[in-house]
Amino acid sequence: MNMKEIPVTLVIPDTLYGKLFTHLFPGDGDEHGAVIAAGLAKSDRGIRLLAREVFLAQDGKDYVPGGMGYRMLKPQFIYEKLHYCREQKLCYLAVHNHGGDRHVAFSPVDLASHDRGYPALLEISGGLPVGAVVFAKAAAAGDIWFSRNQRSPLKETRIAGRNIRRLYPQPPRLLGLNDPTYDRQMMLFGSVGQRILANCRVGIVGVGGIGSLVVEYLAHLGVGSL
């Protein structure tokens, strides 16, 4: 499969995300920066970037007015964090925030800076992906580079805690699942609810007397992956 076709997901533990969110959105309405160091996991479902550490860029010292854009990470800060990621075999992700709530995207200036700088960062990273993530308060978008010729947007960003929250560049459109197999229960869940069940992955620990029944019930409900 071409790397461009592989879905990429960023997973951030809730504790790290809380630290990052507080830094990016302190209430001043301004732009702030950081770096995420992330592990890399590949499977038949795509690529997951697993956030291990968050480095907050200090305003005025590490995150300063930019020559071609509004603000930028200082070269020394990038150099230090990129070499740390290389030594620890982690992926380097530059982070900043935009205004808004449930919609976010890179500006043309952001994308032009990626085109200029990320080929050089790939040379330093030792073959590991590099990229950028931009956050709004309830949205996230990413531009992940695997090589000079292969890059991919983030499919989603997951905040993993007691519950899993999902951030997208914009609210996804949920299409209903019209399958006559589940006609009776769709009177309760609706076709969109049935689609949500079909997209779920559920892990069952222990398939004895109770677990085997739970698996059967979930299968009858239409859970997509067990």
C-alpha positions, 0 to 999 in steps of 0.5 A: 500500500502506498504510504499516502493511503495509510491512515495516520492517527495521533494518540495522546494520553489525557494527562499529556493533553491536559498539559498541552491544552493549558499551554496552548489555550491559557485564555489570552487568545494568542498563538503558542507552540510546543513539540510532541515526541511520539512513538510509531506503531504500524498495523494493518489498520494504519499508523499510530503516533503515540505521544510520549512527551510534550515539550512546551515552548516558552513564549519570547524565548523558544516561540518568537515572532516569525520572519515569514509568519506570525510566530515560529519555534526557534531553530535552537529549540527545534534542533534540541528536540529533534535530536532528542527524538532521534536518540529516543527513536521517536517522531518529532511533531511541531505543535501550535494553535489557532483560534476557533473551536471545532474547525482548524486547518494549517494556513498557507504560510504554515504549509509553505514553511513545512515545504521549506523546512521538513525535507531538512528535518527528515535528513536529521531525524534518522528516517523517522517521520516528522510533522506538525499538528495544529489545534483548536479548542475541540479540533486538530489537523496534522501534516505528517512527512514520511519522506520528501515525496510521501506525506499524509494528513492526520485521520484523527487525534485521540485523547486517551483517558477514562473515555476516548475523545476524538478530534478532527479538522472539522466535525465528521459527517456521520452516514447511516448504516442501512442494513436490514439485518439490524432493522428492528434495533435501528428503530431504537438506535437509528441508522447513524447509531448502527453505523457507530456500532459498526465502527466500534472495536471491543476487547473481551477479556475472558471468553468463558461462561459469561464472556462467550455470551457477551461476545455473542450479544455484541456480534448480534448488535453489529459491533464491527470488530471484536 
